[in-house]
């Protein structure tokens, strides 16, 4: 989340926790998706946060909407990124060569972040092609710094909880019509994990939502076009009541 917090911390106090079972937040056994909400509520209480904005990317956006449903008076606005209240994907079936090239590309990228030859030889033939459309050295540096460690630090309990939620055909479109706070929905036209169509459907069910779909980017588009995304977020925040003026 550093791509966001570097800019937003100039105007807000920012909290960017690792969810249970992800990153440095360990899980000792099975849990359900609802436990993430309990953890976030405990964090807000611990940090004595009353009113707040939520920014959620992918799964984080789903949790942001759920938190807004639980605390409608406290959530003053939401920024939703590559997410949906009824998420569906268009990811094609993969095979062993996809996995092989992804492993090779990831390991080389970890050793030499953003190496152009690795992108051309292995990256564009790996599963990275479904995560980012603009396979540039700057994007691959984000993958090396954040994506590989995040993948390695994700526990089996976190994967299990997410899998259970997806198999249940999660759908909160009707519920989110109750969310009254202003929202900004950002999506990537080429997102194969949570499609832009599903993000647009969610935006249409949120009563006060601004939607922007970026061309030629995929699920990790904040790492592909970071400056443009941050500028759009800053512009939206300029019209919100709790935001400090742009620095």
C-alpha distance (Angstrom), angle and dihedral (degrees) to the residues before:
residue distance angle dihedral
X1 . . .
X2 3.79 . .
X3 3.80 89.4 .
X4 3.82 85.8 68.9
X5 3.78 103.8 30.9
X6 3.80 95.0 54.4
X7 3.80 88.9 66.4
X8 3.80 102.3 28.7
X9 3.80 94.8 50.3
X10 3.81 86.8 69.6
X11 3.81 88.5 67.5
X12 3.80 104.9 22.8
X13 3.73 143.3 31.3
X14 3.80 99.7 -106.5
X15 3.80 129.5 -154.5
X16 3.80 118.2 -169.5
X17 3.83 108.0 174.9
X18 3.78 126.4 -177.6
X19 3.79 107.1 -116.6
X20 3.78 118.9 -120.6
X21 3.78 109.9 -71.7
X22 3.80 93.1 14.5
X23 3.79 129.7 98.9
X24 3.78 111.3 -26.7
X25 3.81 94.7 -15.5
X26 3.77 102.1 95.8
X27 3.79 128.2 -156.4
X28 3.80 120.7 -147.3
X29 3.79 96.0 -164.4
X30 3.81 146.1 -15.8
X31 3.79 119.2 -34.8
X32 3.80 139.2 169.1
X33 3.80 130.0 -118.1
X34 3.80 90.1 -107.1
X35 3.81 88.6 66.0
X36 3.81 88.7 69.0
X37 3.81 88.1 62.8
X38 3.79 91.8 50.0
X39 3.80 89.4 51.5
X40 3.81 92.6 49.4
X41 3.79 92.0 48.9
X42 3.80 89.6 51.3
X43 3.80 90.5 50.6
X44 3.80 92.1 51.3
X45 3.79 90.1 49.9
X46 3.79 92.3 47.3
X47 3.80 91.7 50.2
X48 3.83 91.5 43.2
X49 3.79 92.9 -124.8
X50 3.79 114.4 163.9
X51 3.82 110.0 166.9
X52 3.79 118.6 27.9
X53 3.77 149.4 155.1
X54 3.78 121.0 -123.1
X55 3.79 126.7 -141.2
X56 3.77 115.1 -172.8
X57 3.80 130.3 177.9
X58 3.82 118.8 -161.3
X59 3.84 106.7 -42.9
X60 3.80 87.0 10.3
X61 3.79 89.6 61.8
X62 3.79 91.6 53.6
X63 3.80 89.8 51.5
X64 3.81 90.4 46.7
X65 3.81 90.6 57.4
X66 3.79 91.4 47.2
X67 3.80 90.7 49.9
X68 3.81 90.4 49.5
X69 3.80 89.4 53.2
X70 3.80 90.1 52.3
X71 3.82 95.7 45.0
X72 3.81 108.3 27.8
X73 3.81 94.1 158.7
X74 3.80 94.7 50.9
X75 3.81 101.8 45.0
X76 3.80 107.2 81.7
X77 3.79 97.1 -179.1
X78 3.80 144.6 -18.0
X79 3.77 134.4 -135.7
X80 3.80 107.9 -160.3
X81 3.80 119.4 -166.9
X82 3.82 126.9 -170.5
X83 3.78 91.6 -22.5
X84 3.80 142.5 113.6
X85 3.78 143.0 -167.4
X86 3.82 88.4 -130.1
X87 3.79 101.5 29.1
X88 3.75 122.2 -164.8
X89 3.77 131.8 167.4
X90 3.80 139.6 -152.1
X91 3.79 98.1 -152.1
X92 3.81 111.2 148.9
X93 3.78 122.7 -130.9
X94 3.80 114.2 -82.5
X95 3.79 132.7 -145.9
X96 3.79 139.8 -160.8
X97 3.81 93.5 -83.2
X98 3.81 90.1 57.8
X99 3.80 89.4 53.2
X100 3.80 92.5 45.5
X101 3.79 95.3 50.7
X102 3.81 90.5 44.1
X103 3.80 91.3 53.9
X104 3.80 92.5 47.4
X105 3.80 93.9 44.9
X106 3.81 91.8 46.5
X107 3.80 95.1 49.5
X108 3.80 94.1 46.5
X109 3.80 90.7 45.3
X110 3.80 90.1 52.3
X111 3.80 89.9 54.1
X112 3.81 95.8 40.0
X113 3.83 109.2 19.0
X114 3.78 114.5 -149.1
X115 3.80 97.2 3.5
X116 3.79 105.3 168.9
X117 3.80 94.9 -147.1
X118 3.81 90.8 55.8
X119 3.80 91.5 50.3
X120 3.80 92.0 51.2
X121 3.80 97.5 41.1
X122 3.81 102.3 37.9
X123 3.82 112.3 -1.4
X124 3.79 97.0 64.7
X125 3.81 89.9 49.6
X126 3.82 93.6 48.1
X127 3.79 133.5 80.4
X128 3.79 87.3 -92.8
X129 3.81 85.5 84.4
X130 3.81 88.4 72.2
X131 3.80 94.2 47.8
X132 3.80 98.5 48.4
X133 3.79 131.2 22.1
X134 3.78 96.8 -169.7
X135 3.79 99.9 63.1
X136 3.77 96.8 -168.7
X137 3.82 130.4 148.8
X138 3.81 91.3 -108.8
X139 3.81 91.3 54.3
X140 3.81 91.6 47.0
X141 3.79 89.8 52.6
X142 3.81 88.1 60.0
X143 3.81 89.0 48.9
X144 3.80 90.7 52.4
X145 3.78 95.3 45.6
X146 3.79 99.8 42.0
X147 3.81 115.8 5.2
X148 3.80 100.1 56.5
X149 3.83 94.8 45.9
X150 3.81 90.2 45.9
X151 3.80 90.8 51.8
X152 3.79 92.9 48.5
X153 3.82 93.1 46.4
X154 3.81 96.3 49.8
X155 3.79 108.8 108.6
X156 3.78 125.5 -136.7
X157 3.80 88.1 -117.6
X158 3.81 90.6 59.2
X159 3.81 91.3 49.3
X160 3.79 89.7 47.8
X161 3.82 93.4 51.2
X162 3.80 91.8 48.4
X163 3.78 92.0 46.9
X164 3.79 91.8 52.2
X165 3.80 91.1 51.2
X166 3.81 92.4 49.9
X167 3.80 92.7 48.0
X168 3.80 89.6 53.0
X169 3.83 88.4 62.8
X170 3.76 93.8 -121.0
X171 3.81 111.0 -139.8
X172 3.80 123.9 168.5
X173 3.79 99.4 157.2
X174 3.79 94.1 119.3
X175 3.81 93.1 46.2
X176 3.80 96.2 51.2
X177 3.79 92.0 60.5
X178 3.82 83.3 80.7
X179 3.81 92.9 62.2
X180 3.79 105.7 105.2
X181 3.80 101.5 176.9
X182 3.82 120.7 102.0
X183 3.80 114.5 -93.3
X184 3.78 137.5 -165.7
X185 3.80 116.0 -154.7
X186 3.81 117.9 -164.6
X187 3.81 121.7 -175.1
X188 3.79 139.9 172.0
X189 3.78 118.0 -123.4
X190 3.80 91.2 -141.4
X191 3.80 97.8 44.9
X192 3.80 108.0 138.7
X193 3.83 95.8 177.1
X194 3.82 99.2 54.7
X195 3.77 106.8 8.0
X196 3.79 124.0 -132.9
X197 3.82 87.6 -121.9
X198 3.80 91.2 60.2
X199 3.82 90.4 47.6
X200 3.80 89.6 49.9
X201 3.80 90.7 50.0
X202 3.80 89.4 53.7
X203 3.81 92.0 48.0
X204 3.79 89.5 53.4
X205 3.82 90.7 55.3
X206 3.80 94.9 48.6
X207 3.83 107.4 87.7
X208 3.82 96.3 -140.8
X209 3.78 107.7 28.2
X210 3.79 133.0 140.2
X211 3.81 113.6 -155.9
X212 3.79 129.2 -157.3
X213 3.80 124.6 176.5
X214 3.80 117.4 -165.1
X215 3.81 120.0 -146.0
X216 3.81 124.3 -129.0
X217 3.81 96.6 14.4
X218 3.80 134.8 103.6
X219 3.81 140.3 -156.0
X220 3.80 95.4 -50.4
X221 3.81 93.9 47.6
X222 3.83 95.0 137.0
X223 3.82 84.7 69.4
X224 3.81 92.1 45.7
X225 3.81 99.8 49.5
X226 3.79 102.1 12.7
X227 3.80 98.0 155.3
X228 3.80 93.9 52.0
X229 3.80 92.8 46.3
X230 3.80 93.4 49.3
X231 3.80 91.2 47.6
X232 3.81 91.4 52.5
X233 3.80 90.4 49.3
X234 3.82 91.2 48.4
X235 3.80 91.2 49.7
X236 3.80 91.4 50.8
X237 3.79 92.4 47.4
X238 3.79 90.6 52.6
X239 3.79 87.3 72.5
X240 3.80 96.1 48.6
X241 3.81 124.0 97.3
X242 3.82 101.8 -129.7
X243 3.79 97.6 45.2
X244 3.78 120.9 105.4
X245 3.82 116.0 -132.6
X246 3.79 116.9 -83.0
X247 3.81 111.2 -87.7
